[in-house]
Amino acid sequence: MILPIVGYGHSVLRVPTKQIDKNYPDLQELIANMFETMYRASGVGLAAPQVNLPISLIVIDATPFVENYPEAEGFKCVVINPEILEKSDETWTFEEGCLSLPGIHENVVRPKTIKVRYLDENFNTVEKELSGVCARVFQHEFDHLQGKVFVDRISNLRKAFLKKKLSDIASSKVRGDYKMLK
């Protein structure tokens, strides 16, 4: 089932999420719905707050990046209750977009490599090092769980330039080519 995606300005995008456990109701169905929603919207990641749920859950499939970023091969996962354990000092800039901010793309500086720990869909602990575009996607979605969006990571000057666009998204004047929550 396609879930509506929450647009910039909705309060759920600013709330740090709560961790979940195996008893979260209909979790496997939610995960399937989040993947379906992400694919329908042509995304590579989707965090639960983006579908109006303040829980610590992310789905990722970075396969669309494989042509330019080989490390994305096979990077498809369900991420529950994640932690970023380490961040490299080395950073890189990449143009990010977000399903909750349709039509906005901005260069964002992030650590190039991170070490993460999370639970998979079967609640097995996963600990791994991610680099390049995989680290980028993970950090972008992780931010959603902290109540942040990628425009929080750009300069005040760039934010001022985007003020009207952000306001239009917040007031539902601009919508994505996918189902969005009004």
N, C-alpha and C positions, 0 to 999 in steps of 0.2 A: 504494500500500500504506500502510495506517495504521501509523504507528510508535508505540511506547509512549512516553509522556511521563514524564520523570523528576520525582519529587516532591521538595519541600524536604527537605533533610537528606542528599541524595545528594551524594557528594564531587565529581562532575563539575560541579556548579553553583558550586563554589568555586575552580575551576582556570582561570586565564587561558588563552585559546585560542591555538592555533597558526594562522598564516596558511596558506592553501592556494594552489595554482597550477592551471593548466589540466589538469595530469596527475592531479588527485585522482580516484581510481577511481569510476566511475559517478556523477559529479557531477550530471548532468542528471536522472538517475533519483532521486537523493537530493533534489534541489530539488522535483521533482514530488511525491515522497512527503511532504516537509515541508509543502507547500501543502495537500495532501489531509488531512494530520493536523491542521493548523491549522484548516481549515474544519470538519472533523468535530467538533472541540472548541469551535467557535464563538469562536476567537481572532482577533486582528487582527495578531499577530506571533508568530514562533516562531524561536528561536535554536537552533543546532545542539547546544549543551550540554543543552538541554531534551529532546533525543532521544538523549542519551548519547554525543555526539560532541564532543570538545574542539577543534573547529575554528572558524575565524572566518567563519561563514556565518549569514545571517538571511534569512527571508522575511517580507514585510509586505504586508498588504492592509487599508488603513484605511477601505475603503468603508462598513462599518457605521456609521461616525461622520458620514457626509455630511449627514444630516438636521440635526444640530446644529452641525456644523463643516464648512462648504463647502470649506475648504482640503483636506479628505480626498478630494475627488473625483479619481479617477484615481491616487491614491497607492498603487500596487501595485508592488512591486519585489523583486528579489533583491539582497542586499547581501553582498559578499565583501570581507574584509580592510578593514573601515571604519576611518575616523579621524574624530574630531570636531576640526575646525580652529579653530573659534571658538564661544563661547557668549555670549549677551547677558547683560547685568547684570539685565535685567528678567526676573522669574520669575513663575510662576503655579502655583496649586495645583489638583490634579485627582485624583479618586479612581481609583487604579490597582488592577488585579487581575492575576493571573498564572496561566497554566495549570499551573505547577509548585507553586502555592500555592492549591489549590481552596478556595473559600469565604472567602477573605480579601480584603478590599478596604480600602485605606487612602489617605488624602490624602497626596500626595507633592508636594513643591515642586521644580520643575525650571526651568532657563532656558527662556524662551518661544521664543527663536529660536536656531538653531544653523547653522553652516556645516559641511558634511560632504564627505568624499571617500571613494569606495569603488569597487569593481569590480562591474559587473553580471554576469549569467550568461554573457555572451560575453567577459568579461574586458576590457570597455571601461571606461575611467576615467570616473566620473561625479562631478561636483562641483556642489553646489547648496546653497542656503539653504532651510532648513525652518523653519516656524513653527507655533505652535498645536499641535493634536493630532498633526500629522505629526512635529513635533520631539519631542513627548512619546513617541510609539510608538518612534521611532528610538532615543531615549536609553534607554528601558526595555530594549529588545532589546540595545543596545550594552553595557549594564551586564552582561548575561549573558555576553558575551564577555570581560569583565574579571573574572569570578568573583564577581559581585555579584547580589543580588536586591533587589527594590524595598523590602522591609522593612528593608534596611540603611540606607535613607534616611529612616526615620521616627524619632521621638524614642524614647529609652530607656524612657520611661514607656509609650508605645504598644506597644513590643516586649514589655515585661513583661506587659502586658494580653493579648497574643497568645501568650504562652509555651506554654500548654496546647494551643492550636490548632496551633501550629507543631510541637510535639512529637507530636501525633496524626498530622499529615501525614507527619512523618519516620518514624514507626513504622507507616505504612500503615493506620492506623485510620480516616483520612479520605481519600477518593479522589474524583477528579473523575468526571463523567458520561462519561468517555472512557477509552480504553485507557491505563493507567499502568503503568510499570515497578515491580515489587515490590522 
